[in-house]
Amino acid sequence: VLSKYDAIVIGAGHNGLTNAAYLAKSGLKVLVVEKNDYIGGASVSRVLHEGWTYSNCSYVCSLLRPEIFRDLNLQKYGLQVLPYGGSVTFMQNGDIFGSYSDDDLARREIGRFSKRDADAYVRFARDVSKQCRFIKPMLLRTPPDPTSFKPKDLGELIYLFKRLYSLGEQTIYDTIRFYTMSVAEYLDEYFESDVIKAALSGSGIIGTGLGPYSPGTAYVLLHHYMGEVDGSIGSWGFARGGMGSIAKALADAFKDYDGELLTDAEVSQIIVKGGRAKGVVLSNGDEYYAKNIVSNLDVKRTYQKLFDPKDLSEKVLKQV
């Protein structure tokens, strides 16, 4: 049995490191345990060839909230995010379609394929931005449990209903429809050119494993408008040194708050006593105890692999 902590965080991905850094900053004694010999999870830079470091999973930065950047002073630890200027789509006929972050350049490029679509792009950007304004204030709020009668959950539900009600009947209808429709259907309402629709639809399916006609993919478009880099709304950027530099900055901030980080430390079991998670057992047999256990793993791996089934209720097992 080794040291006792206020909190143990399982997994040194960027979410786990962010959580751990905030806990340590608040004065708690925190331990992060990571099964790999490197940190970062999906936010990692690896050396493919000597002298060539690359991002081998996530590759662009946009939704790292500026509040986190400021709170943890990530610039102090060398994190630099360089603005992403645009991209290009290659066509079979040898032509290209350029995507630009500058709205004037974007409309001019769209106009090469359809003057009507160039005008529609203004309306499209306005409507998507309207949805962003609705959802963005909720990104840093804790989602309520709709089945709970706890004051905090009820308060969050009331807040959500008030925001929705303030939109007005037509906007409420448009919002619900937007969140449930496919990106292909949504783009059909604005654009006539297949080139434009094909280029923009990628923003609705990237990272989802879904197709452009899958319900709910229109919402993914918001991630390309909610992003922020150095105060520029709707921007994307590249982390200098690859995405692993984000994890490194978070880990350095965490350590500066006296946090402890163990790599090559795979958790084999979460210890439960008296119906509460009390600690973790590593694959080498070491045990660490804490008042709070935080998992950066997905729900299924956390509950199905790290808990002894007898420590969980049938209701929890069924929900998982």
Phi and psi restraints in degrees (value plus and minus 20) as a CYANA .aco file:
   2 LEU   PHI    -126.8   -86.8
   2 LEU   PSI    -179.3  -139.3
   3 SER   PHI     -78.9   -38.9
   3 SER   PSI     135.9   175.9
   4 LYS   PHI    -125.3   -85.3
   4 LYS   PSI     118.4   158.4
   5 TYR   PHI    -144.5  -104.5
   5 TYR   PSI     147.0   187.0
   6 ASP   PHI     -95.8   -55.8
   6 ASP   PSI     -54.5   -14.5
   7 ALA   PHI    -171.5  -131.5
   7 ALA   PSI     122.9   162.9
   8 ILE   PHI    -139.8   -99.8
   8 ILE   PSI     108.5   148.5
   9 VAL   PHI    -127.9   -87.9
   9 VAL   PSI     103.3   143.3
  10 ILE   PHI    -111.7   -71.7
  10 ILE   PSI      94.1   134.1
  11 GLY   PHI      83.0   123.0
  11 GLY   PSI     104.6   144.6
  12 ALA   PHI    -123.9   -83.9
  12 ALA   PSI      22.3    62.3
  13 GLY   PHI     -94.1   -54.1
  13 GLY   PSI     156.1   196.1
  14 HIS   PHI     -85.2   -45.2
  14 HIS   PSI     -51.2   -11.2
  15 ASN   PHI     -90.1   -50.1
  15 ASN   PSI     -63.7   -23.7
  16 GLY   PHI     -82.9   -42.9
  16 GLY   PSI     -61.6   -21.6
  17 LEU   PHI     -87.6   -47.6
  17 LEU   PSI     -57.8   -17.8
  18 THR   PHI     -83.0   -43.0
  18 THR   PSI     -67.3   -27.3
  19 ASN   PHI     -78.8   -38.8
  19 ASN   PSI     -66.6   -26.6
  20 ALA   PHI     -84.0   -44.0
  20 ALA   PSI     -60.0   -20.0
  21 ALA   PHI     -84.5   -44.5
  21 ALA   PSI     -61.0   -21.0
  22 TYR   PHI     -86.4   -46.4
  22 TYR   PSI     -60.8   -20.8
  23 LEU   PHI     -83.1   -43.1
  23 LEU   PSI     -64.3   -24.3
  24 ALA   PHI     -86.9   -46.9
  24 ALA   PSI     -57.3   -17.3
  25 LYS   PHI     -82.5   -42.5
  25 LYS   PSI     -51.2   -11.2
  26 SER   PHI     -96.8   -56.8
  26 SER   PSI     -22.8    17.2
  27 GLY   PHI      83.5   123.5
  27 GLY   PSI     -16.5    23.5
  28 LEU   PHI    -103.1   -63.1
  28 LEU   PSI     134.0   174.0
  29 LYS   PHI    -108.5   -68.5
  29 LYS   PSI      93.9   133.9
  30 VAL   PHI    -144.6  -104.6
  30 VAL   PSI     119.2   159.2
  31 LEU   PHI    -141.7  -101.7
  31 LEU   PSI     112.8   152.8
  32 VAL   PHI    -130.3   -90.3
  32 VAL   PSI     110.4   150.4
  33 VAL   PHI    -137.3   -97.3
  33 VAL   PSI     109.3   149.3
  34 GLU   PHI    -147.6  -107.6
  34 GLU   PSI     110.0   150.0
  35 LYS   PHI     -91.8   -51.8
  35 LYS   PSI     -49.5    -9.5
  36 ASN   PHI    -103.2   -63.2
  36 ASN   PSI     150.6   190.6
  37 ASP   PHI    -109.5   -69.5
  37 ASP   PSI     -13.0    27.0
  38 TYR   PHI    -155.2  -115.2
  38 TYR   PSI     143.5   183.5
  39 ILE   PHI    -129.7   -89.7
  39 ILE   PSI     148.8   188.8
  40 GLY   PHI      99.1   139.1
  40 GLY   PSI     -46.5    -6.5
  41 GLY   PHI      41.9    81.9
  41 GLY   PSI    -137.0   -97.0
  42 ALA   PHI    -101.6   -61.6
  42 ALA   PSI     -35.4     4.6
  43 SER   PHI    -119.9   -79.9
  43 SER   PSI      57.3    97.3
  44 VAL   PHI    -160.1  -120.1
  44 VAL   PSI     124.5   164.5
  45 SER   PHI    -132.0   -92.0
  45 SER   PSI     111.3   151.3
  46 ARG   PHI    -144.2  -104.2
  46 ARG   PSI     135.6   175.6
  47 VAL   PHI    -113.2   -73.2
  47 VAL   PSI      90.3   130.3
  48 LEU   PHI    -102.1   -62.1
  48 LEU   PSI     -64.5   -24.5
  49 HIS   PHI    -153.8  -113.8
  49 HIS   PSI     139.4   179.4
  50 GLU   PHI     -76.5   -36.5
  50 GLU   PSI     105.6   145.6
  51 GLY   PHI      64.7   104.7
  51 GLY   PSI     -19.0    21.0
  52 TRP   PHI    -146.2  -106.2
  52 TRP   PSI      85.0   125.0
  53 THR   PHI    -122.5   -82.5
  53 THR   PSI     114.5   154.5
  54 TYR   PHI    -158.0  -118.0
  54 TYR   PSI     140.0   180.0
  55 SER   PHI    -107.7   -67.7
  55 SER   PSI      96.1   136.1
  56 ASN   PHI    -119.4   -79.4
  56 ASN   PSI     -13.2    26.8
  57 CYS   PHI    -160.5  -120.5
  57 CYS   PSI    -118.8   -78.8
  58 SER   PHI     -84.4   -44.4
  58 SER   PSI     128.2   168.2
  59 TYR   PHI    -154.9  -114.9
  59 TYR   PSI     -35.5     4.5
  60 VAL   PHI    -151.0  -111.0
  60 VAL   PSI     134.8   174.8
  61 CYS   PHI    -136.1   -96.1
  61 CYS   PSI     110.2   150.2
  62 SER   PHI    -172.5  -132.5
  62 SER   PSI     -62.2   -22.2
  63 LEU   PHI    -113.8   -73.8
  63 LEU   PSI      -8.0    32.0
  64 LEU   PHI     -91.4   -51.4
  64 LEU   PSI      87.3   127.3
  65 ARG   PHI     -80.2   -40.2
  65 ARG   PSI     116.4   156.4
  66 PRO   PHI     -80.8   -40.8
  66 PRO   PSI     -46.7    -6.7
  67 GLU   PHI     -82.1   -42.1
  67 GLU   PSI     -59.8   -19.8
  68 ILE   PHI     -88.4   -48.4
  68 ILE   PSI     -63.3   -23.3
  69 PHE   PHI     -75.5   -35.5
  69 PHE   PSI     -63.8   -23.8
  70 ARG   PHI     -96.0   -56.0
  70 ARG   PSI     -66.5   -26.5
  71 ASP   PHI     -77.5   -37.5
  71 ASP   PSI     -60.9   -20.9
  72 LEU   PHI    -117.8   -77.8
  72 LEU   PSI     -17.8    22.2
  73 ASN   PHI      31.3    71.3
  73 ASN   PSI      31.5    71.5
  74 LEU   PHI     -85.9   -45.9
  74 LEU   PSI     -43.8    -3.8
  75 GLN   PHI     -82.7   -42.7
  75 GLN   PSI     -53.6   -13.6
  76 LYS   PHI     -79.1   -39.1
  76 LYS   PSI     -49.0    -9.0
  77 TYR   PHI    -119.5   -79.5
  77 TYR   PSI       0.4    40.4
  78 GLY   PHI      69.5   109.5
  78 GLY   PSI     -13.9    26.1
  79 LEU   PHI     -96.9   -56.9
  79 LEU   PSI     101.6   141.6
  80 GLN   PHI    -146.7  -106.7
  80 GLN   PSI     110.4   150.4
  81 VAL   PHI    -134.0   -94.0
  81 VAL   PSI      96.7   136.7
  82 LEU   PHI    -112.4   -72.4
  82 LEU   PSI     110.1   150.1
  83 PRO   PHI     -77.1   -37.1
  83 PRO   PSI     120.3   160.3
  84 TYR   PHI    -112.5   -72.5
  84 TYR   PSI      99.0   139.0
  85 GLY   PHI    -102.9   -62.9
  85 GLY   PSI     -44.2    -4.2
  86 GLY   PHI     137.7   177.7
  86 GLY   PSI    -193.3  -153.3
  87 SER   PHI    -167.0  -127.0
  87 SER   PSI     158.3   198.3
  88 VAL   PHI    -158.1  -118.1
  88 VAL   PSI     121.3   161.3
  89 THR   PHI    -132.2   -92.2
  89 THR   PSI     104.3   144.3
  90 PHE   PHI    -112.7   -72.7
  90 PHE   PSI     117.9   157.9
  91 MET   PHI    -130.9   -90.9
  91 MET   PSI     138.2   178.2
  92 GLN   PHI     -85.5   -45.5
  92 GLN   PSI     -44.7    -4.7
  93 ASN   PHI    -104.4   -64.4
  93 ASN   PSI     -15.3    24.7
  94 GLY   PHI      74.6   114.6
  94 GLY   PSI     -31.0     9.0
  95 ASP   PHI     -99.8   -59.8
  95 ASP   PSI     150.0   190.0
  96 ILE   PHI    -153.6  -113.6
  96 ILE   PSI     138.0   178.0
  97 PHE   PHI    -142.8  -102.8
  97 PHE   PSI     100.1   140.1
  98 GLY   PHI    -113.9   -73.9
  98 GLY   PSI     112.8   152.8
  99 SER   PHI    -123.2   -83.2
  99 SER   PSI     104.2   144.2
 100 TYR   PHI    -138.7   -98.7
 100 TYR   PSI     127.1   167.1
 101 SER   PHI     -97.5   -57.5
 101 SER   PSI     -43.4    -3.4
 102 ASP   PHI     -98.0   -58.0
 102 ASP   PSI     103.5   143.5
 103 ASP   PHI     -82.2   -42.2
 103 ASP   PSI     -59.4   -19.4
 104 ASP   PHI     -84.8   -44.8
 104 ASP   PSI     -63.6   -23.6
 105 LEU   PHI     -85.5   -45.5
 105 LEU   PSI     -57.8   -17.8
 106 ALA   PHI     -83.2   -43.2
 106 ALA   PSI     -65.8   -25.8
 107 ARG   PHI     -85.3   -45.3
 107 ARG   PSI     -58.6   -18.6
 108 ARG   PHI     -83.5   -43.5
 108 ARG   PSI     -61.2   -21.2
 109 GLU   PHI     -88.5   -48.5
 109 GLU   PSI     -61.6   -21.6
 110 ILE   PHI     -82.5   -42.5
 110 ILE   PSI     -56.9   -16.9
 111 GLY   PHI     -82.3   -42.3
 111 GLY   PSI     -42.0    -2.0
 112 ARG   PHI     -84.3   -44.3
 112 ARG   PSI     -46.1    -6.1
 113 PHE   PHI    -124.7   -84.7
 113 PHE   PSI     -48.9    -8.9
 114 SER   PHI    -184.6  -144.6
 114 SER   PSI      97.1   137.1
 115 LYS   PHI     -84.0   -44.0
 115 LYS   PSI     -57.1   -17.1
 116 ARG   PHI     -82.3   -42.3
 116 ARG   PSI     -61.6   -21.6
 117 ASP   PHI     -88.9   -48.9
 117 ASP   PSI     -50.1   -10.1
 118 ALA   PHI     -83.0   -43.0
 118 ALA   PSI     -59.9   -19.9
 119 ASP   PHI     -91.4   -51.4
 119 ASP   PSI     -58.9   -18.9
 120 ALA   PHI     -85.8   -45.8
 120 ALA   PSI     -46.9    -6.9
 121 TYR   PHI     -81.7   -41.7
 121 TYR   PSI     -54.5   -14.5
 122 VAL   PHI     -82.9   -42.9
 122 VAL   PSI     -65.3   -25.3
 123 ARG   PHI     -87.4   -47.4
 123 ARG   PSI     -60.3   -20.3
 124 PHE   PHI     -80.3   -40.3
 124 PHE   PSI     -69.4   -29.4
 125 ALA   PHI     -82.9   -42.9
 125 ALA   PSI     -58.1   -18.1
 126 ARG   PHI     -84.0   -44.0
 126 ARG   PSI     -65.2   -25.2
 127 ASP   PHI     -89.0   -49.0
 127 ASP   PSI     -59.6   -19.6
 128 VAL   PHI     -87.0   -47.0
 128 VAL   PSI     -59.7   -19.7
 129 SER   PHI     -83.1   -43.1
 129 SER   PSI     -53.5   -13.5
 130 LYS   PHI     -82.8   -42.8
 130 LYS   PSI     -60.9   -20.9
 131 GLN   PHI     -86.9   -46.9
 131 GLN   PSI     -55.0   -15.0
 132 CYS   PHI     -82.2   -42.2
 132 CYS   PSI     -62.3   -22.3
 133 ARG   PHI     -83.3   -43.3
 133 ARG   PSI     -48.6    -8.6
 134 PHE   PHI     -93.9   -53.9
 134 PHE   PSI     -64.7   -24.7
 135 ILE   PHI    -108.3   -68.3
 135 ILE   PSI     -48.2    -8.2
 136 LYS   PHI     -79.1   -39.1
 136 LYS   PSI     -62.3   -22.3
 137 PRO   PHI     -82.4   -42.4
 137 PRO   PSI     -36.7     3.3
 138 MET   PHI    -112.9   -72.9
 138 MET   PSI     -24.6    15.4
 139 LEU   PHI     -82.5   -42.5
 139 LEU   PSI     -52.6   -12.6
 140 LEU   PHI    -122.6   -82.6
 140 LEU   PSI      -7.3    32.7
 141 ARG   PHI    -120.1   -80.1
 141 ARG   PSI     131.6   171.6
 142 THR   PHI    -100.0   -60.0
 142 THR   PSI     102.0   142.0
 143 PRO   PHI     -80.3   -40.3
 143 PRO   PSI     118.0   158.0
 144 PRO   PHI     -99.0   -59.0
 144 PRO   PSI     134.1   174.1
 145 ASP   PHI    -108.6   -68.6
 145 ASP   PSI      90.4   130.4
 146 PRO   PHI     -86.6   -46.6
 146 PRO   PSI     -33.0     7.0
 147 THR   PHI    -115.4   -75.4
 147 THR   PSI     -21.6    18.4
 148 SER   PHI    -115.9   -75.9
 148 SER   PSI     128.9   168.9
 149 PHE   PHI    -128.7   -88.7
 149 PHE   PSI      -5.8    34.2
 150 LYS   PHI     -88.1   -48.1
 150 LYS   PSI     123.1   163.1
 151 PRO   PHI     -73.5   -33.5
 151 PRO   PSI     -59.4   -19.4
 152 LYS   PHI     -84.7   -44.7
 152 LYS   PSI     -63.7   -23.7
 153 ASP   PHI     -87.8   -47.8
 153 ASP   PSI     -61.7   -21.7
 154 LEU   PHI     -83.0   -43.0
 154 LEU   PSI     -59.7   -19.7
 155 GLY   PHI     -83.0   -43.0
 155 GLY   PSI     -60.6   -20.6
 156 GLU   PHI     -88.3   -48.3
 156 GLU   PSI     -57.5   -17.5
 157 LEU   PHI     -84.3   -44.3
 157 LEU   PSI     -61.1   -21.1
 158 ILE   PHI     -83.3   -43.3
 158 ILE   PSI     -62.7   -22.7
 159 TYR   PHI     -79.2   -39.2
 159 TYR   PSI     -64.4   -24.4
 160 LEU   PHI     -84.3   -44.3
 160 LEU   PSI     -64.7   -24.7
 161 PHE   PHI     -85.5   -45.5
 161 PHE   PSI     -57.3   -17.3
 162 LYS   PHI     -84.2   -44.2
 162 LYS   PSI     -62.2   -22.2
 163 ARG   PHI     -84.1   -44.1
 163 ARG   PSI     -62.2   -22.2
 164 LEU   PHI     -86.5   -46.5
 164 LEU   PSI     -63.2   -23.2
 165 TYR   PHI     -84.4   -44.4
 165 TYR   PSI     -53.7   -13.7
 166 SER   PHI     -88.3   -48.3
 166 SER   PSI     -34.3     5.7
 167 LEU   PHI     -93.0   -53.0
 167 LEU   PSI     -46.7    -6.7
 168 GLY   PHI      74.5   114.5
 168 GLY   PSI     137.0   177.0
 169 GLU   PHI     -79.0   -39.0
 169 GLU   PSI     -68.2   -28.2
 170 GLN   PHI     -85.6   -45.6
 170 GLN   PSI     -61.6   -21.6
 171 THR   PHI     -89.1   -49.1
 171 THR   PSI     -54.5   -14.5
 172 ILE   PHI     -81.4   -41.4
 172 ILE   PSI     -64.2   -24.2
 173 TYR   PHI     -81.1   -41.1
 173 TYR   PSI     -67.1   -27.1
 174 ASP   PHI     -82.6   -42.6
 174 ASP   PSI     -57.7   -17.7
 175 THR   PHI     -87.5   -47.5
 175 THR   PSI     -68.2   -28.2
 176 ILE   PHI     -82.3   -42.3
 176 ILE   PSI     -60.6   -20.6
 177 ARG   PHI     -84.4   -44.4
 177 ARG   PSI     -62.6   -22.6
 178 PHE   PHI     -80.7   -40.7
 178 PHE   PSI     -62.3   -22.3
 179 TYR   PHI     -93.1   -53.1
 179 TYR   PSI     -33.6     6.4
 180 THR   PHI    -133.1   -93.1
 180 THR   PSI     -30.4     9.6
 181 MET   PHI    -112.4   -72.4
 181 MET   PSI     149.0   189.0
 182 SER   PHI    -104.7   -64.7
 182 SER   PSI     137.4   177.4
 183 VAL   PHI     -86.7   -46.7
 183 VAL   PSI     -52.7   -12.7
 184 ALA   PHI     -84.1   -44.1
 184 ALA   PSI     -64.8   -24.8
 185 GLU   PHI     -84.2   -44.2
 185 GLU   PSI     -59.9   -19.9
 186 TYR   PHI     -85.1   -45.1
 186 TYR   PSI     -64.9   -24.9
 187 LEU   PHI     -88.0   -48.0
 187 LEU   PSI     -51.3   -11.3
 188 ASP   PHI     -80.4   -40.4
 188 ASP   PSI     -46.5    -6.5
 189 GLU   PHI     -96.0   -56.0
 189 GLU   PSI     -31.9     8.1
 190 TYR   PHI    -137.4   -97.4
 190 TYR   PSI     -60.3   -20.3
 191 PHE   PHI    -137.3   -97.3
 191 PHE   PSI     132.0   172.0
 192 GLU   PHI    -128.0   -88.0
 192 GLU   PSI     -45.5    -5.5
 193 SER   PHI    -100.6   -60.6
 193 SER   PSI     107.3   147.3
 194 ASP   PHI     -84.5   -44.5
 194 ASP   PSI     -49.4    -9.4
 195 VAL   PHI     -83.2   -43.2
 195 VAL   PSI     -67.3   -27.3
 196 ILE   PHI     -85.4   -45.4
 196 ILE   PSI     -64.5   -24.5
 197 LYS   PHI     -85.1   -45.1
 197 LYS   PSI     -58.7   -18.7
 198 ALA   PHI     -85.6   -45.6
 198 ALA   PSI     -62.7   -22.7
 199 ALA   PHI     -86.1   -46.1
 199 ALA   PSI     -62.0   -22.0
 200 LEU   PHI     -97.4   -57.4
 200 LEU   PSI     -47.8    -7.8
 201 SER   PHI     -86.5   -46.5
 201 SER   PSI     -45.2    -5.2
 202 GLY   PHI     -78.5   -38.5
 202 GLY   PSI     -51.2   -11.2
 203 SER   PHI     -90.3   -50.3
 203 SER   PSI     -34.6     5.4
 204 GLY   PHI    -117.0   -77.0
 204 GLY   PSI     -31.3     8.7
 205 ILE   PHI    -143.5  -103.5
 205 ILE   PSI     -29.5    10.5
 206 ILE   PHI     -80.5   -40.5
 206 ILE   PSI     109.4   149.4
 207 GLY   PHI      57.0    97.0
 207 GLY   PSI     -12.3    27.7
 208 THR   PHI    -125.8   -85.8
 208 THR   PSI     -43.5    -3.5
 209 GLY   PHI      53.2    93.2
 209 GLY   PSI      -3.4    36.6
 210 LEU   PHI    -132.1   -92.1
 210 LEU   PSI     153.1   193.1
 211 GLY   PHI    -126.0   -86.0
 211 GLY   PSI     148.5   188.5
 212 PRO   PHI     -84.3   -44.3
 212 PRO   PSI     -37.8     2.2
 213 TYR   PHI    -119.8   -79.8
 213 TYR   PSI     -10.7    29.3
 214 SER   PHI     -97.1   -57.1
 214 SER   PSI     112.7   152.7
 215 PRO   PHI     -78.3   -38.3
 215 PRO   PSI     121.0   161.0
 216 GLY   PHI      73.5   113.5
 216 GLY   PSI     -30.2     9.8
 217 THR   PHI     -95.5   -55.5
 217 THR   PSI     -36.6     3.4
 218 ALA   PHI     -82.0   -42.0
 218 ALA   PSI     -55.0   -15.0
 219 TYR   PHI     -79.9   -39.9
 219 TYR   PSI     -54.6   -14.6
 220 VAL   PHI     -81.8   -41.8
 220 VAL   PSI     -45.1    -5.1
 221 LEU   PHI     -75.0   -35.0
 221 LEU   PSI     -52.7   -12.7
 222 LEU   PHI     -79.1   -39.1
 222 LEU   PSI     -51.9   -11.9
 223 HIS   PHI     -83.3   -43.3
 223 HIS   PSI     -42.1    -2.1
 224 HIS   PHI    -108.3   -68.3
 224 HIS   PSI     -26.1    13.9
 225 TYR   PHI    -135.2   -95.2
 225 TYR   PSI     -37.9     2.1
 226 MET   PHI    -106.7   -66.7
 226 MET   PSI     -33.9     6.1
 227 GLY   PHI     -83.2   -43.2
 227 GLY   PSI     139.3   179.3
 228 GLU   PHI    -170.7  -130.7
 228 GLU   PSI     108.5   148.5
 229 VAL   PHI    -149.5  -109.5
 229 VAL   PSI      96.8   136.8
 230 ASP   PHI      33.0    73.0
 230 ASP   PSI      22.0    62.0
 231 GLY   PHI      65.4   105.4
 231 GLY   PSI     -25.0    15.0
 232 SER   PHI    -112.5   -72.5
 232 SER   PSI      90.2   130.2
 233 ILE   PHI     -91.7   -51.7
 233 ILE   PSI     120.0   160.0
 234 GLY   PHI      60.7   100.7
 234 GLY   PSI      -7.7    32.3
 235 SER   PHI    -119.6   -79.6
 235 SER   PSI     135.5   175.5
 236 TRP   PHI    -139.6   -99.6
 236 TRP   PSI     142.4   182.4
 237 GLY   PHI    -174.1  -134.1
 237 GLY   PSI     146.4   186.4
 238 PHE   PHI    -129.0   -89.0
 238 PHE   PSI     109.1   149.1
 239 ALA   PHI     -95.7   -55.7
 239 ALA   PSI     105.9   145.9
 240 ARG   PHI     -82.8   -42.8
 240 ARG   PSI     107.3   147.3
 241 GLY   PHI      71.5   111.5
 241 GLY   PSI     -15.2    24.8
 242 GLY   PHI      69.8   109.8
 242 GLY   PSI     150.0   190.0
 243 MET   PHI     -86.1   -46.1
 243 MET   PSI     -39.1     0.9
 244 GLY   PHI     -84.3   -44.3
 244 GLY   PSI     -41.0    -1.0
 245 SER   PHI     -88.1   -48.1
 245 SER   PSI     -44.5    -4.5
 246 ILE   PHI     -88.6   -48.6
 246 ILE   PSI     -68.0   -28.0
 247 ALA   PHI     -82.4   -42.4
 247 ALA   PSI     -59.6   -19.6
 248 LYS   PHI     -83.2   -43.2
 248 LYS   PSI     -63.8   -23.8
 249 ALA   PHI     -83.7   -43.7
 249 ALA   PSI     -61.8   -21.8
 250 LEU   PHI     -83.3   -43.3
 250 LEU   PSI     -62.4   -22.4
 251 ALA   PHI     -86.1   -46.1
 251 ALA   PSI     -59.9   -19.9
 252 ASP   PHI     -85.3   -45.3
 252 ASP   PSI     -59.8   -19.8
 253 ALA   PHI     -83.5   -43.5
 253 ALA   PSI     -63.8   -23.8
 254 PHE   PHI     -78.3   -38.3
 254 PHE   PSI     -65.6   -25.6
 255 LYS   PHI     -87.2   -47.2
 255 LYS   PSI     -53.4   -13.4
 256 ASP   PHI     -85.9   -45.9
 256 ASP   PSI     -43.3    -3.3
 257 TYR   PHI    -112.5   -72.5
 257 TYR   PSI       0.8    40.8
 258 ASP   PHI      49.4    89.4
 258 ASP   PSI       5.1    45.1
 259 GLY   PHI     -97.7   -57.7
 259 GLY   PSI     133.9   173.9
 260 GLU   PHI    -132.2   -92.2
 260 GLU   PSI     116.9   156.9
 261 LEU   PHI    -148.6  -108.6
 261 LEU   PSI     104.2   144.2
 262 LEU   PHI    -134.3   -94.3
 262 LEU   PSI     107.7   147.7
 263 THR   PHI    -125.2   -85.2
 263 THR   PSI     151.8   191.8
 264 ASP   PHI      32.4    72.4
 264 ASP   PSI      19.3    59.3
 265 ALA   PHI    -151.5  -111.5
 265 ALA   PSI      54.6    94.6
 266 GLU   PHI     -96.6   -56.6
 266 GLU   PSI     113.0   153.0
 267 VAL   PHI    -104.1   -64.1
 267 VAL   PSI     107.3   147.3
 268 SER   PHI    -119.8   -79.8
 268 SER   PSI     -43.3    -3.3
 269 GLN   PHI    -179.5  -139.5
 269 GLN   PSI     124.9   164.9
 270 ILE   PHI    -115.2   -75.2
 270 ILE   PSI     106.1   146.1
 271 ILE   PHI    -100.2   -60.2
 271 ILE   PSI     109.2   149.2
 272 VAL   PHI    -139.3   -99.3
 272 VAL   PSI     109.5   149.5
 273 LYS   PHI    -157.1  -117.1
 273 LYS   PSI     109.6   149.6
 274 GLY   PHI      41.4    81.4
 274 GLY   PSI      10.7    50.7
 275 GLY   PHI      60.2   100.2
 275 GLY   PSI     -11.8    28.2
 276 ARG   PHI    -147.4  -107.4
 276 ARG   PSI     125.0   165.0
 277 ALA   PHI     -90.9   -50.9
 277 ALA   PSI     105.2   145.2
 278 LYS   PHI    -138.8   -98.8
 278 LYS   PSI     -35.2     4.8
 279 GLY   PHI    -199.5  -159.5
 279 GLY   PSI    -192.5  -152.5
 280 VAL   PHI    -155.2  -115.2
 280 VAL   PSI     130.8   170.8
 281 VAL   PHI    -132.3   -92.3
 281 VAL   PSI     107.2   147.2
 282 LEU   PHI    -104.5   -64.5
 282 LEU   PSI     144.9   184.9
 283 SER   PHI     -84.3   -44.3
 283 SER   PSI     -40.6    -0.6
 284 ASN   PHI    -109.2   -69.2
 284 ASN   PSI     -17.5    22.5
 285 GLY   PHI      77.6   117.6
 285 GLY   PSI     -31.8     8.2
 286 ASP   PHI     -85.3   -45.3
 286 ASP   PSI     123.9   163.9
 287 GLU   PHI    -139.9   -99.9
 287 GLU   PSI     117.2   157.2
 288 TYR   PHI    -149.0  -109.0
 288 TYR   PSI     119.4   159.4
 289 TYR   PHI    -138.6   -98.6
 289 TYR   PSI     129.8   169.8
 290 ALA   PHI    -177.0  -137.0
 290 ALA   PSI     139.1   179.1
 291 LYS   PHI     -92.0   -52.0
 291 LYS   PSI     -48.4    -8.4
 292 ASN   PHI    -153.9  -113.9
 292 ASN   PSI     116.2   156.2
 293 ILE   PHI    -137.0   -97.0
 293 ILE   PSI     105.0   145.0
 294 VAL   PHI    -136.6   -96.6
 294 VAL   PSI     111.5   151.5
 295 SER   PHI    -130.7   -90.7
 295 SER   PSI     106.9   146.9
 296 ASN   PHI    -111.9   -71.9
 296 ASN   PSI     -18.3    21.7
 297 LEU   PHI    -100.2   -60.2
 297 LEU   PSI     147.2   187.2
 298 ASP   PHI     -92.5   -52.5
 298 ASP   PSI     146.3   186.3
 299 VAL   PHI     -79.8   -39.8
 299 VAL   PSI     -65.3   -25.3
 300 LYS   PHI     -84.3   -44.3
 300 LYS   PSI     -66.3   -26.3
 301 ARG   PHI     -86.2   -46.2
 301 ARG   PSI     -56.3   -16.3
 302 THR   PHI     -83.5   -43.5
 302 THR   PSI     -70.9   -30.9
 303 TYR   PHI    -106.0   -66.0
 303 TYR   PSI     -51.8   -11.8
 304 GLN   PHI    -109.1   -69.1
 304 GLN   PSI     -43.8    -3.8
 305 LYS   PHI    -130.0   -90.0
 305 LYS   PSI     -49.2    -9.2
 306 LEU   PHI    -119.5   -79.5
 306 LEU   PSI     -38.5     1.5
 307 PHE   PHI    -121.2   -81.2
 307 PHE   PSI     124.5   164.5
 308 ASP   PHI     -93.5   -53.5
 308 ASP   PSI     106.3   146.3
 309 PRO   PHI     -71.9   -31.9
 309 PRO   PSI     -50.7   -10.7
 310 LYS   PHI     -89.8   -49.8
 310 LYS   PSI     -34.7     5.3
 311 ASP   PHI    -107.2   -67.2
 311 ASP   PSI     -23.7    16.3
 312 LEU   PHI    -137.6   -97.6
 312 LEU   PSI     127.0   167.0
 313 SER   PHI     -94.7   -54.7
 313 SER   PSI     139.6   179.6
 314 GLU   PHI     -81.2   -41.2
 314 GLU   PSI     -54.3   -14.3
 315 LYS   PHI     -82.6   -42.6
 315 LYS   PSI     -65.5   -25.5
 316 VAL   PHI     -84.7   -44.7
 316 VAL   PSI     -65.1   -25.1
 317 LEU   PHI     -80.8   -40.8
 317 LEU   PSI     -59.3   -19.3
 318 LYS   PHI     -88.6   -48.6
 318 LYS   PSI     -60.5   -20.5
 319 GLN   PHI     -84.9   -44.9
 319 GLN   PSI     -57.9   -17.9
